């Protein structure tokens, strides 16, 4: 099944497959990422990585210059307030309960 076929299913112009793959990928990587954060002196619950999927993805796309439809909507100063609110909401959820480990 080609990826183009999977990406044709959209909600509000965003491919459902992209969201599902991103969230599932981050869920699978969360134990590794939490372990790396622990080595850096932070305690990051695994669910927080899932919440941070969209904000980190947006930051990565901005840093690489790869402007996706969501990135374009987020940086558009004239609208798309629901997208902006969702990204900020997920960022706040993702940053909750992150603690510094005492050394």
C-alpha positions as CSV (number, residue, x, y, z in Angstrom):
1,X,0.0,0.0,0.0
2,X,1.7,3.2,-1.1
3,X,2.1,6.0,1.4
4,X,0.3,8.4,-0.9
5,X,-2.8,6.3,-0.5
6,X,-2.6,6.4,3.3
7,X,-2.0,10.2,3.3
8,X,-5.1,10.9,1.2
9,X,-7.4,10.6,4.3
10,X,-7.5,14.1,5.8
11,X,-9.2,16.0,8.5
12,X,-9.2,19.8,8.1
13,X,-6.5,19.4,5.5
14,X,-4.1,17.4,7.7
15,X,-3.3,13.8,6.9
16,X,-4.6,11.4,9.6
17,X,-1.8,9.0,8.8
18,X,0.9,11.6,9.6
19,X,-0.6,12.3,13.0
20,X,-1.1,8.6,13.8
21,X,2.5,7.7,12.7
22,X,3.9,10.6,14.7
23,X,2.1,9.8,17.9
24,X,2.7,6.1,17.7
25,X,6.4,6.7,16.8
26,X,6.8,9.0,19.8
27,X,5.0,6.5,22.1
28,X,7.4,3.8,21.0
29,X,10.5,6.1,21.4
30,X,9.3,7.5,24.8
31,X,11.2,4.9,27.0
32,X,14.4,5.7,25.2
33,X,13.9,9.4,25.3
34,X,13.0,9.3,29.0
35,X,16.2,7.4,29.6
36,X,18.2,10.0,27.8
37,X,16.5,12.8,29.7
38,X,17.3,10.9,33.0
39,X,21.0,10.9,32.0
40,X,20.7,14.7,31.4
41,X,19.3,15.1,34.9
42,X,15.6,15.4,34.1
43,X,12.7,13.1,34.9
44,X,10.3,13.2,32.0
45,X,7.3,10.9,32.2
46,X,6.8,8.8,29.1
47,X,3.3,10.3,28.3
48,X,4.9,13.8,28.2
49,X,6.8,12.8,25.1
50,X,3.5,11.9,23.4
51,X,2.1,15.3,24.4
52,X,5.3,17.0,23.0
53,X,4.9,15.2,19.6
54,X,3.3,18.2,17.8
55,X,5.4,21.0,19.4
56,X,8.7,19.1,18.8
57,X,7.7,18.2,15.3
58,X,6.8,21.9,14.6
59,X,10.1,23.0,16.0
60,X,12.0,20.5,14.0
61,X,10.2,21.5,10.8
62,X,10.9,25.2,11.5
63,X,14.6,24.5,12.3
64,X,15.0,22.5,9.1
65,X,13.1,25.0,6.9
66,X,10.6,22.3,5.9
67,X,7.3,24.2,5.9
68,X,4.4,21.7,6.2
69,X,0.8,22.8,6.1
70,X,0.7,22.8,9.9
71,X,3.9,24.8,10.2
72,X,2.6,27.3,7.8
73,X,-0.7,27.6,9.7
74,X,1.2,28.0,13.0
75,X,3.4,30.8,11.7
76,X,0.6,32.6,9.9
77,X,0.0,35.8,11.9
78,X,-3.6,36.3,10.5
79,X,-5.4,33.2,11.6
80,X,-5.4,29.5,12.4
81,X,-5.9,30.2,16.0
82,X,-7.2,26.7,16.8
83,X,-3.9,25.2,15.5
84,X,-1.9,27.7,17.6
85,X,-4.0,26.9,20.7
86,X,-3.6,23.2,20.2
87,X,0.2,23.4,19.8
88,X,0.4,25.6,22.9
89,X,-1.9,23.3,24.8
90,X,0.1,20.2,24.0
91,X,3.3,22.1,24.9
92,X,1.9,22.9,28.3
93,X,0.8,19.3,28.9
94,X,4.2,18.1,27.7
95,X,6.1,20.4,30.1
96,X,4.0,19.5,33.1
97,X,5.5,17.0,35.6
98,X,9.0,17.4,34.3
99,X,11.3,17.4,37.3
100,X,15.0,18.0,37.8
101,X,16.7,15.0,39.4
102,X,18.8,15.8,42.5
103,X,22.4,14.7,42.0
